[in-house]
Amino acid sequence: MSTAAKTTLATTALGTISIILFVHFQQTADKAAMHQGVIRDMEQQRIKRERQADFEMQRQLEEEYRKLQTVSDGEK
């Protein structure tokens, strides 16, 4: 085998291995980024549920306050 053939073979093998490694690491990075997106979405949903619960509790307290106001206004 000539030197040019050996060089060509080594270059193509190195290029192929490099491409395979790059694709593998890129897929791993993409998967991690997608997973972070899922975690972020779950956190946003949790915060939304907490805010909704706070809103409901505040609304109930407001209704109780208004009832007490109407009762105390009726006594005057």
C-alpha positions in Angstrom: 0.0 0.0 0.0 1.4 3.4 -1.0 1.9 6.3 1.4 -0.9 8.3 -0.3 -3.3 5.4 0.1 -2.4 5.1 3.8 -2.8 8.8 4.3 -6.2 8.8 2.6 -7.3 5.8 4.7 -6.2 7.4 7.9 -7.8 10.8 7.1 -11.1 9.2 6.1 -11.1 7.0 9.2 -10.3 10.0 11.5 -12.9 12.1 9.8 -15.6 9.4 10.2 -14.8 8.9 13.9 -14.8 12.6 14.4 -18.3 12.9 12.8 -19.6 10.0 14.8 -18.4 11.5 18.1 -19.7 15.0 17.2 -23.1 13.6 16.4 -23.2 11.5 19.6 -22.2 14.5 21.9 -24.6 16.8 20.0 -27.5 14.3 20.6 -26.5 14.1 24.3 -26.5 17.8 24.6 -29.9 18.1 22.8 -31.4 15.5 25.1 -30.2 17.3 28.2 -31.6 20.6 26.9 -35.0 19.1 26.2 -35.0 17.6 29.7 -34.3 21.0 31.2 -37.3 22.3 29.2 -39.5 19.7 30.8 -38.2 20.5 34.3 -38.8 24.2 33.6 -42.4 23.5 32.4 -43.2 21.4 35.5 -41.9 24.2 37.7 -44.1 26.8 35.9 -47.1 24.5 36.3 -46.4 24.2 40.0 -46.1 27.9 40.4 -49.4 28.4 38.5 -51.2 25.9 40.7 -49.9 27.7 43.8 -51.0 31.1 42.5 -54.4 29.7 41.6 -54.8 28.3 45.2 -53.7 31.6 46.7 -56.2 33.4 44.5 -59.0 31.0 45.5 -58.2 31.5 49.2 -58.1 35.2 48.8 -61.4 35.2 47.1 -63.0 33.2 49.9 -61.6 35.5 52.5 -63.0 38.5 50.5 -66.4 36.9 50.4 -66.3 36.3 54.2 -65.2 39.9 54.7 -68.1 41.2 52.5 -70.6 39.1 54.4 -69.3 40.5 57.7 -69.5 44.0 56.2 -73.1 43.5 55.2 -74.1 42.0 58.6 -72.4 44.9 60.5 -73.9 47.5 58.1 -77.4 45.9 58.7 -77.0 46.2 62.4 -76.4 50.0 62.3 
